[in-house]
Amino acid sequence: ARTFQNLALFKGLSVLDNVASGLAYKVRSNFAGQVLGIGRSRGEQRDSRSRAEQILEFLHLTAIRDRLVGTLPYGLQKRVELARALVAEPRLLLLDEPMAGMTASEKSEMASFVRAARDRFATTVVLIEHDVGVVMGLSDRIAVLDYGRKIADATPDEVRNDQRVIDAYLGVASDNEDGAGI
């Protein structure tokens, strides 16, 4: 499962319906059964809603389950998107800049949820993120790219002290006498 840098939610649907949509790939009933609510479709819908409710509770979204996603603040919409990804019970969760556009407190809260999801659901998280503090705080292992080339692949502490990473992201000090480096 994955989340997107730019939100890909159904703004006219409720939080619950958006989260339940993450299970659409599991539906085995045919279109007529779904429209008429007959056959296995009833059980599938009940199971989808039950699983979605569990994830809403986990991410503290139960109180807004019936609100339209389009009426929510941006930070909550990002959390709904995480819920939609988690409802599918992924073994691998790709998060594409999940903190983009968030305030510091929203980032902290989202990082806590990502960490808790990783631990509770035994999900491997692949994080694409430009906020170095978030990356360092969430990651067990970090791969650093410079112009598409991997320059480091190590623990956060090792990456933090890697001279190639420092040079690539902070610049190399100039040998000019006037000190106008980088």
N, CA, C and O of each residue as an XYZ file, in Angstrom:
728
protein
N       0.851     -1.170      0.000
C       0.000      0.000      0.000
C       0.899      1.235      0.000
O       2.077      1.157      0.348
N       0.336      2.366     -0.391
C       1.136      3.584     -0.435
C       0.276      4.805     -0.185
O      -0.947      4.763     -0.315
N       0.930      5.883      0.174
C       0.286      7.189      0.244
C       1.015      8.093     -0.739
O       2.125      7.790     -1.175
N       0.383      9.193     -1.079
C       0.919     10.081     -2.094
C       1.331     11.415     -1.494
O       0.773     11.861     -0.492
N       2.324     12.047     -2.127
C       2.747     13.380     -1.700
C       1.560     14.334     -1.801
O       1.284     15.094     -0.873
N       0.869     14.287     -2.924
C      -0.352     15.064     -3.102
C      -1.518     14.143     -2.785
O      -1.581     13.018     -3.282
N      -2.425     14.611     -1.970
C      -3.529     13.777     -1.506
C      -4.322     13.186     -2.664
O      -4.559     13.844     -3.677
N      -4.728     11.930     -2.494
C      -5.528     11.239     -3.503
C      -6.766     10.653     -2.832
O      -7.048      9.461     -2.950
N      -7.496     11.508     -2.129
C      -8.692     11.083     -1.406
C      -9.947     11.447     -2.192
O      -9.903     12.252     -3.122
N     -11.059     10.844     -1.801
C     -12.360     11.165     -2.378
C     -12.983     12.241     -1.491
O     -13.573     11.934     -0.454
N     -12.849     13.493     -1.900
C     -13.246     14.631     -1.058
C     -14.734     14.643     -0.728
O     -15.127     15.172      0.313
N     -15.573     14.068     -1.597
C     -17.014     14.061     -1.375
C     -17.515     12.874     -0.582
O     -18.720     12.733     -0.377
N     -16.609     12.016     -0.132
C     -16.995     10.857      0.678
C     -16.589     11.077      2.125
O     -15.739     11.914      2.429
N     -17.207     10.316      3.003
C     -16.885     10.405      4.426
C     -15.507      9.814      4.701
O     -14.925      9.124      3.864
N     -15.009     10.103      5.888
C     -13.742      9.528      6.336
C     -13.840      8.006      6.302
O     -12.949      7.335      5.781
N     -14.925      7.458      6.858
C     -15.104      6.003      6.887
C     -15.106      5.411      5.482
O     -14.448      4.399      5.239
N     -15.835      6.025      4.556
C     -15.894      5.503      3.187
C     -14.537      5.585      2.496
O     -14.174      4.679      1.745
N     -13.793      6.646      2.735
C     -12.450      6.757      2.163
C     -11.551      5.642      2.674
O     -10.828      5.018      1.898
N     -11.594      5.394      3.968
C     -10.751      4.346      4.540
C     -11.186      2.978      4.020
O     -10.341      2.163      3.651
N     -12.478      2.720      3.985
C     -12.985      1.436      3.488
C     -12.624      1.226      2.018
O     -12.494      0.085      1.574
N     -12.461      2.308      1.262
C     -12.102      2.165     -0.158
C     -10.734      1.515     -0.333
O     -10.423      1.010     -1.411
N      -9.924      1.521      0.706
C      -8.627      0.853      0.654
C      -8.735     -0.656      0.577
O      -7.737     -1.340      0.352
N      -9.940     -1.182      0.763
C     -10.161     -2.631      0.679
C     -10.887     -3.033     -0.601
O     -11.267     -4.195     -0.753
N     -11.084     -2.099     -1.516
C     -11.830     -2.387     -2.746
C     -11.209     -3.527     -3.545
O     -11.926     -4.274     -4.211
N      -9.903     -3.670     -3.490
C      -9.235     -4.723     -4.251
C      -9.585     -6.125     -3.751
O      -9.367     -7.105     -4.463
N     -10.126     -6.232     -2.535
C     -10.462     -7.544     -1.972
C     -11.879     -7.999     -2.319
O     -12.239     -9.151     -2.076
N     -12.681     -7.097     -2.886
C     -14.081     -7.408     -3.180
C     -14.166     -8.481     -4.257
O     -13.565     -8.363     -5.325
N     -14.922     -9.525     -3.954
C     -15.096    -10.624     -4.906
C     -16.514    -10.673     -5.485
O     -16.749    -11.335     -6.496
N     -17.450     -9.980     -4.852
C     -18.823    -10.006     -5.351
C     -18.914     -9.203     -6.645
O     -18.102     -8.316     -6.908
N     -19.929     -9.541     -7.446
C     -20.082     -8.844     -8.725
C     -20.812     -7.511     -8.541
O     -21.323     -7.207     -7.463
N     -20.844     -6.745     -9.594
C     -21.422     -5.407     -9.551
C     -22.887     -5.440     -9.116
O     -23.296     -4.651     -8.265
N     -23.673     -6.341     -9.689
C     -25.098     -6.424     -9.349
C     -25.281     -6.737     -7.865
O     -26.134     -6.146     -7.203
N     -24.492     -7.651     -7.353
C     -24.578     -7.991     -5.933
C     -24.253     -6.807     -5.048
O     -24.870     -6.617     -4.000
N     -23.283     -6.010     -5.468
C     -22.906     -4.833     -4.677
C     -24.004     -3.776     -4.700
O     -24.321     -3.181     -3.670
N     -24.584     -3.544     -5.878
C     -25.631     -2.531     -6.006
C     -26.873     -2.943     -5.224
O     -27.488     -2.121     -4.544
N     -27.239     -4.223     -5.325
C     -28.449     -4.709     -4.666
C     -28.211     -5.141     -3.220
O     -29.162     -5.376     -2.476
N     -26.963     -5.244     -2.831
C     -26.648     -5.652     -1.464
C     -27.028     -7.089     -1.173
O     -27.505     -7.407     -0.084
N     -26.814     -7.959     -2.155
C     -27.182     -9.369     -1.969
C     -25.946    -10.259     -2.057
O     -24.863     -9.827     -2.452
N     -26.150    -11.506     -1.677
C     -25.068    -12.481     -1.772
C     -23.916    -12.135     -0.853
O     -24.108    -11.618      0.248
N     -22.732    -12.425     -1.319
C     -21.541    -12.206     -0.491
C     -21.220    -10.732     -0.291
O     -20.422    -10.388      0.581
N     -21.833     -9.851     -1.092
C     -21.507     -8.424     -0.984
C     -21.838     -7.864      0.393
O     -21.113     -7.003      0.892
N     -22.920     -8.335      1.021
C     -23.269     -7.848      2.366
C     -22.161     -8.155      3.367
O     -21.758     -7.291      4.146
N     -21.681     -9.370      3.338
C     -20.608     -9.767      4.247
C     -19.329     -9.002      3.971
O     -18.627     -8.593      4.896
N     -19.027     -8.810      2.692
C     -17.822     -8.056      2.329
C     -17.912     -6.614      2.820
O     -16.947     -6.071      3.357
N     -19.071     -6.005      2.632
C     -19.252     -4.627      3.087
C     -19.140     -4.536      4.606
O     -18.516     -3.615      5.134
N     -19.741     -5.486      5.300
C     -19.678     -5.501      6.763
C     -18.229     -5.668      7.234
O     -17.780     -4.969      8.142
N     -17.504     -6.603      6.606
C     -16.106     -6.836      6.971
C     -15.236     -5.610      6.680
O     -14.370     -5.254      7.478
N     -15.473     -4.970      5.534
C     -14.705     -3.774      5.163
C     -14.935     -2.652      6.166
O     -13.989     -1.995      6.601
N     -16.174     -2.440      6.526
C     -16.491     -1.371      7.480
C     -15.907     -1.677      8.858
O     -15.413     -0.780      9.540
N     -15.965     -2.932      9.260
C     -15.413     -3.319     10.562
C     -13.906     -3.076     10.605
O     -13.384     -2.531     11.578
N     -13.220     -3.481      9.550
C     -11.770     -3.271      9.490
C     -11.453     -1.774      9.442
O     -10.520     -1.316     10.101
N     -12.219     -1.020      8.672
C     -12.014      0.429      8.586
C     -12.219      1.081      9.954
O     -11.463      1.977     10.329
N     -13.225      0.645     10.693
C     -13.486      1.186     12.037
C     -12.301      0.927     12.965
O     -11.944      1.787     13.771
N     -11.692     -0.255     12.854
C     -10.526     -0.579     13.691
C      -9.371      0.391     13.409
O      -8.715      0.878     14.330
N      -9.138      0.656     12.139
C      -8.047      1.564     11.767
C      -8.371      3.001     12.178
O      -7.486      3.738     12.613
N      -9.640      3.399     12.041
C     -10.034      4.742     12.488
C      -9.752      4.907     13.979
O      -9.264      5.950     14.415
N     -10.061      3.877     14.751
C      -9.795      3.937     16.189
C      -8.290      4.023     16.454
O      -7.846      4.809     17.291
N      -7.518      3.219     15.746
C      -6.065      3.206     15.921
C      -5.452      4.582     15.656
O      -4.537      5.002     16.365
N      -5.953      5.279     14.640
C      -5.408      6.587     14.257
C      -6.189      7.760     14.858
O      -6.018      8.907     14.446
N      -7.047      7.457     15.837
C      -7.818      8.477     16.554
C      -8.672      9.318     15.605
O      -8.709     10.544     15.706
N      -9.350      8.646     14.691
C     -10.206      9.327     13.721
C     -11.688      8.986     13.901
O     -12.522      9.445     13.121
N     -12.021      8.199     14.904
C     -13.399      7.734     15.088
C     -14.383      8.895     15.223
O     -15.488      8.826     14.685
N     -14.011      9.936     15.917
C     -14.921     11.064     16.158
C     -15.316     11.790     14.875
O     -16.334     12.481     14.843
N     -14.522     11.639     13.821
C     -14.834     12.344     12.564
C     -15.182     11.368     11.445
O     -15.151     11.736     10.271
N     -15.508     10.146     11.793
C     -15.750      9.084     10.804
C     -16.797      9.452      9.754
O     -16.695      9.004      8.612
N     -17.805     10.259     10.112
C     -18.891     10.587      9.190
C     -18.705     11.927      8.472
O     -19.534     12.302      7.643
N     -17.645     12.638      8.778
C     -17.400     13.925      8.118
C     -16.877     13.715      6.707
O     -16.173     12.744      6.429
N     -17.229     14.632      5.824
C     -16.697     14.589      4.466
C     -15.219     14.949      4.513
O     -14.829     15.909      5.179
N     -14.406     14.188      3.815
C     -12.963     14.400      3.834
C     -12.600     15.802      3.357
O     -11.666     16.410      3.880
N     -13.320     16.316      2.377
C     -13.026     17.636      1.835
C     -13.192     18.770      2.831
O     -12.703     19.875      2.593
N     -13.875     18.516      3.946
C     -14.083     19.559      4.961
C     -13.023     19.524      6.060
O     -13.029     20.371      6.952
N     -12.126     18.565      6.002
C     -11.121     18.389      7.056
C      -9.881     19.231      6.794
O      -9.546     19.514      5.644
N      -9.198     19.631      7.866
C      -7.903     20.297      7.693
C      -6.908     19.344      7.025
O      -7.050     18.123      7.089
N      -5.919     19.925      6.398
C      -4.932     19.165      5.626
C      -4.269     18.052      6.441
O      -4.132     16.931      5.949
N      -3.859     18.340      7.666
C      -3.186     17.335      8.491
C      -4.055     16.114      8.749
O      -3.559     14.987      8.746
N      -5.353     16.330      8.973
C      -6.265     15.199      9.171
C      -6.472     14.429      7.871
O      -6.601     13.205      7.886
N      -6.506     15.141      6.747
C      -6.633     14.444      5.465
C      -5.441     13.521      5.238
O      -5.601     12.412      4.730
N      -4.249     13.974      5.612
C      -3.061     13.123      5.472
C      -3.199     11.877      6.349
O      -2.782     10.789      5.951
N      -3.778     12.031      7.529
C      -3.968     10.883      8.417
C      -5.013      9.921      7.844
O      -4.871      8.705      7.975
N      -6.059     10.459      7.211
C      -7.060      9.606      6.555
C      -6.391      8.800      5.443
O      -6.693      7.621      5.257
N      -5.496      9.430      4.716
C      -4.798      8.712      3.651
C      -3.939      7.586      4.224
O      -3.873      6.500      3.647
N      -3.289      7.837      5.343
C      -2.528      6.779      6.012
C      -3.464      5.652      6.439
O      -3.126      4.478      6.292
N      -4.629      5.995      6.961
C      -5.610      4.984      7.374
C      -6.038      4.126      6.189
O      -6.156      2.906      6.309
N      -6.270      4.766      5.048
C      -6.693      4.011      3.859
C      -5.612      3.031      3.422
O      -5.922      1.934      2.957
N      -4.364      3.412      3.565
C      -3.274      2.495      3.223
C      -3.175      1.361      4.243
O      -2.985      0.203      3.868
N      -3.303      1.687      5.521
C      -3.152      0.673      6.572
C      -4.287     -0.338      6.605
O      -4.087     -1.479      7.022
N      -5.472      0.065      6.171
C      -6.620     -0.841      6.231
C      -6.388     -2.093      5.381
O      -6.987     -3.138      5.636
N      -5.531     -1.987      4.387
C      -5.242     -3.121      3.500
C      -4.264     -4.121      4.118
O      -3.934     -5.133      3.500
N      -3.803     -3.839      5.331
C      -2.860     -4.706      6.045
C      -1.610     -5.011      5.213
O      -1.268     -6.173      4.992
N      -0.938     -3.958      4.758
C       0.226     -4.178      3.891
C       1.430     -4.708      4.664
O       1.634     -4.378      5.833
N       2.207     -5.522      3.998
C       3.496     -5.934      4.567
C       4.534     -4.851      4.309
O       5.482     -4.684      5.076
N       4.339     -4.113      3.211
C       5.227     -3.019      2.829
C       4.380     -1.770      2.616
O       3.425     -1.786      1.839
N       4.727     -0.704      3.297
C       3.990      0.549      3.200
C       4.929      1.620      2.660
O       5.913      1.969      3.311
N       4.630      2.141      1.477
C       5.433      3.192      0.857
C       4.780      4.536      1.160
O       3.650      4.797      0.746
N       5.495      5.376      1.879
C       4.990      6.699      2.236
C       5.783      7.742      1.463
O       6.969      7.951      1.715
N       5.110      8.396      0.514
C       5.744      9.404     -0.331
C       5.513     10.782      0.282
O       4.438     11.361      0.127
N       6.503     11.297      0.966
C       6.467     12.594      1.634
C       5.202     12.785      2.478
O       4.431     13.717      2.246
N       4.996     11.904      3.451
C       3.781     11.997      4.266
C       3.711     13.259      5.124
O       2.635     13.606      5.611
N       4.826     13.947      5.318
C       4.845     15.139      6.173
C       4.786     16.443      5.380
O       4.776     17.526      5.965
N       4.746     16.343      4.050
C       4.749     17.544      3.210
C       3.572     18.450      3.561
O       2.426     18.004      3.619
N       3.868     19.716      3.791
C       2.831     20.706      4.047
C       2.267     20.705      5.453
O       1.320     21.441      5.733
N       2.820     19.901      6.341
C       2.289     19.813      7.703
C       3.024     20.756      8.652
O       4.174     21.129      8.421
N       2.332     21.130      9.720
C       2.957     21.922     10.777
C       3.861     21.004     11.600
O       3.804     19.782     11.462
N       4.684     21.589     12.446
C       5.591     20.798     13.289
C       4.817     19.837     14.190
O       5.224     18.688     14.359
N       3.714     20.293     14.763
C       2.944     19.406     15.648
C       2.262     18.294     14.855
O       2.170     17.163     15.333
N       1.781     18.604     13.646
C       1.178     17.564     12.804
C       2.220     16.532     12.395
O       1.932     15.336     12.356
N       3.434     16.994     12.088
C       4.515     16.067     11.729
C       4.836     15.132     12.886
O       5.004     13.928     12.697
N       4.917     15.689     14.068
C       5.223     14.887     15.249
C       4.147     13.831     15.483
O       4.448     12.673     15.774
N       2.896     14.247     15.353
C       1.777     13.324     15.537
C       1.794     12.228     14.469
O       1.617     11.050     14.779
N       2.009     12.623     13.212
C       2.040     11.648     12.123
C       3.196     10.675     12.309
O       3.034      9.475     12.088
N       4.348     11.172     12.710
C       5.499     10.296     12.948
C       5.177      9.271     14.030
O       5.571      8.110     13.920
N       4.469      9.686     15.064
C       4.069      8.751     16.124
C       3.147      7.675     15.581
O       3.276      6.503     15.937
N       2.211      8.070     14.717
C       1.297      7.088     14.130
C       2.036      6.119     13.208
O       1.764      4.919     13.227
N       2.958      6.624     12.412
C       3.727      5.754     11.508
C       4.547      4.753     12.323
O       4.585      3.566     11.998
N       5.187      5.224     13.358
C       5.993      4.352     14.234
C       5.101      3.290     14.885
O       5.457      2.112     14.920
N       3.943      3.711     15.397
C       3.018      2.777     16.048
C       2.482      1.751     15.055
O       2.339      0.577     15.394
N       2.184      2.187     13.831
C       1.693      1.261     12.800
C       2.761      0.247     12.439
O       2.480     -0.944     12.303
N       3.986      0.722     12.285
C       5.110     -0.176     11.977
C       5.230     -1.251     13.052
O       5.381     -2.433     12.743
N       5.164     -0.842     14.294
C       5.341     -1.780     15.397
C       4.138     -2.698     15.590
O       4.302     -3.904     15.775
N       2.944     -2.143     15.547
C       1.738     -2.935     15.811
C       1.426     -3.927     14.699
O       1.031     -5.061     14.971
N       1.601     -3.510     13.454
C       1.208     -4.353     12.327
C       2.391     -5.057     11.670
O       2.219     -5.728     10.652
N       3.577     -4.916     12.229
C       4.798     -5.539     11.681
C       4.944     -5.209     10.193
O       5.218     -6.082      9.370
N       4.755     -3.944      9.878
C       4.816     -3.459      8.506
C       6.173     -2.817      8.247
O       6.658     -2.019      9.050
N       6.773     -3.169      7.128
C       7.993     -2.496      6.701
C       7.593     -1.169      6.070
O       6.734     -1.134      5.189
N       8.202     -0.093      6.509
C       7.874      1.237      5.996
C       9.033      1.743      5.146
O      10.175      1.801      5.600
N       8.719      2.109      3.904
C       9.679      2.787      3.035
C       9.221      4.239      2.997
O       8.115      4.548      2.553
N      10.090      5.115      3.469
C       9.746      6.515      3.655
C      10.543      7.385      2.691
O      11.774      7.369      2.697
N       9.833      8.142      1.870
C      10.455      9.160      1.023
C      10.084     10.484      1.672
O       8.918     10.878      1.677
N      11.076     11.161      2.215
C      10.785     12.361      3.003
C      11.984     13.292      2.980
O      13.130     12.848      3.041
N      11.709     14.604      2.889
C      12.777     15.600      2.868
C      13.051     16.205      4.238
O      14.061     16.887      4.416
N      12.181     15.972      5.202
C      12.396     16.495      6.549
C      13.381     15.566      7.259
O      13.015     14.478      7.704
N      14.618     16.006      7.355
C      15.694     15.172      7.892
C      15.403     14.739      9.325
O      15.703     13.605      9.700
N      14.828     15.620     10.124
C      14.498     15.266     11.501
C      13.514     14.117     11.574
O      13.661     13.219     12.403
N      12.510     14.143     10.708
C      11.523     13.060     10.651
C      12.199     11.764     10.231
O      11.983     10.716     10.839
N      13.017     11.839      9.190
C      13.707     10.644      8.690
C      14.584     10.042      9.782
O      14.551      8.834     10.016
N      15.359     10.876     10.442
C      16.254     10.383     11.497
C      15.472      9.766     12.651
O      15.905      8.772     13.235
N      14.330     10.349     12.979
C      13.530      9.866     14.098
C      12.756      8.597     13.829
O      12.467      7.840     14.755
N      12.413      8.351     12.569
C      11.586      7.190     12.230
C      12.367      5.985     11.721
O      11.877      4.857     11.780
N      13.548      6.210     11.234
C      14.231      5.173     10.461
C      15.192      4.321     11.280
O      15.873      4.799     12.187
N      15.219      3.045     10.924
C      16.235      2.126     11.438
C      17.436      2.136     10.504
O      18.579      1.955     10.922
N      17.141      2.353      9.226
C      18.165      2.353      8.184
C      17.778      3.421      7.170
O      16.600      3.599      6.860
N      18.781      4.130      6.655
C      18.527      5.232      5.723
C      19.402      5.068      4.488
O      20.607      4.838      4.590
N      18.779      5.190      3.325
C      19.521      5.258      2.065
C      19.460      6.718      1.613
O      18.383      7.310      1.539
N      20.614      7.285      1.316
C      20.696      8.689      0.904
C      21.099      8.740     -0.562
O      22.071      8.110     -0.980
N      20.322      9.511     -1.342
C      20.610      9.683     -2.762
C      21.112     11.094     -3.016
O      20.661     12.052     -2.387
N      22.043     11.209     -3.938
C      22.530     12.500     -4.413
C      22.468     12.453     -5.929
O      23.233     11.729     -6.566
N      21.559     13.223     -6.506
C      21.340     13.213     -7.956
C      21.094     11.798     -8.468
O      21.634     11.404     -9.502
N      20.274     11.033     -7.739
C      19.888      9.696     -8.168
C      20.897      8.607     -7.879
O      20.651      7.441     -8.189
N      22.021      8.959     -7.295
C      23.060      7.969     -6.988
C      23.105      7.768     -5.476
O      23.155      8.735     -4.716
N      23.085      6.506     -5.045
C      23.137      6.220     -3.617
C      24.532      6.512     -3.086
O      25.527      5.977     -3.576
N      24.585      7.378     -2.066
C      25.882      7.731     -1.484
C      26.033      7.198     -0.060
O      27.131      7.215      0.496
N      24.939      6.729      0.526
C      25.015      6.158      1.871
C      23.842      5.215      2.076
O      22.763      5.414      1.518
N      24.064      4.199      2.874
C      23.027      3.240      3.253
C      23.450      2.691      4.607
O      24.254      1.763      4.693
N      22.894      3.282      5.670
C      23.387      2.949      7.008
C      22.357      3.347      8.067
O      21.241      3.753      7.743
N      22.746      3.225      9.318
C      21.893      3.649     10.428
C      21.833      5.176     10.460
O      22.686      5.840      9.870
N      20.835      5.738     11.145
C      20.765      7.203     11.232
C      22.045      7.842     11.774
O      22.494      8.859     11.245
N      22.629      7.268     12.807
C      23.866      7.841     13.364
C      25.013      7.800     12.362
O      25.783      8.753     12.247
N      25.117      6.693     11.642
C      26.188      6.581     10.646
C      25.976      7.570      9.508
O      26.931      8.186      9.034
N      24.724      7.725      9.066
C      24.415      8.671      7.988
C      24.702     10.099      8.446
O      25.263     10.894      7.692
N      24.324     10.417      9.658
C      24.523     11.764     10.203
C      25.995     12.169     10.179
O      26.314     13.348     10.021
N      26.888     11.200     10.335
C      28.324     11.479     10.396
C      29.077     11.139      9.113
O      30.304     11.237      9.070
N      28.352     10.743      8.071
C      28.985     10.352      6.809
C      29.420     11.608      6.047
O      28.589     12.461      5.736
N      30.691     11.721      5.752
C      31.221     12.918      5.094
C      30.618     13.121      3.707
O      30.427     14.261      3.284
N      30.313     12.031      2.987
C      29.704     12.175      1.654
C      28.329     12.829      1.764
O      27.970     13.668      0.938
N      27.563     12.444      2.783
C      26.237     13.033      2.994
C      26.379     14.503      3.384
O      25.655     15.358      2.874
N      27.288     14.784      4.265
C      27.524     16.164      4.700
C      27.921     17.028      3.506
O      27.395     18.128      3.334
N      28.841     16.538      2.685
C      29.283     17.296      1.509
C      28.140     17.513      0.519
O      27.994     18.603     -0.032
N      27.329     16.476      0.293
C      26.252     16.565     -0.694
C      25.136     17.507     -0.250
O      24.575     18.233     -1.070
N      24.817     17.497      1.028
C      23.660     18.258      1.487
C      23.991     19.572      2.177
O      23.128     20.445      2.277
N      25.199     19.731      2.648
C      25.597     21.003      3.263
C      26.618     21.740      2.422
O      26.857     22.930      2.626
N      27.224     21.033      1.473
C      28.219     21.639      0.605
C      29.615     21.417      1.132
O      29.816     21.079      2.299
N      30.566     21.612      0.257
C      31.973     21.446      0.600
C      32.552     22.829      0.827
O      32.379     23.721     -0.004
N      33.229     23.013      1.931
C      33.841     24.309      2.227
C      34.905     24.612      1.190
O      35.681     23.738      0.804
N      34.932     25.861      0.743
C      35.903     26.299     -0.249
C      37.254     26.530      0.400
O      37.355     26.826      1.590
N      38.274     26.389     -0.403
C      39.621     26.674      0.078
C      39.966     28.154     -0.081
O      41.096     28.557      0.192
N      38.993     28.973     -0.526
C      39.240     30.408     -0.692
C      39.621     31.031      0.645
O      39.096     30.657      1.694
N      40.519     31.962      0.590
C      40.946     32.624      1.819
C      39.864     33.522      2.395
O      39.836     33.771      3.600
N      38.963     34.016      1.527
C      37.938     34.927      2.032
C      36.807     34.193      2.746
O      35.904     34.825      3.294
N      36.854     32.867      2.740
C      35.863     32.075      3.458
C      34.524     31.993      2.764
O      33.551     31.540      3.367
N      34.441     32.417      1.507
C      33.178     32.384      0.777
C      33.003     31.025      0.124
O      32.959     30.930     -1.103
N      32.906     30.007      0.899
C      32.867     28.631      0.405
C      31.520     28.186     -0.118
O      30.726     28.990     -0.605
N      31.293     26.987     -0.017
C      30.120     26.243     -0.431
C      29.773     26.563     -1.809
O      28.801     26.027     -2.342
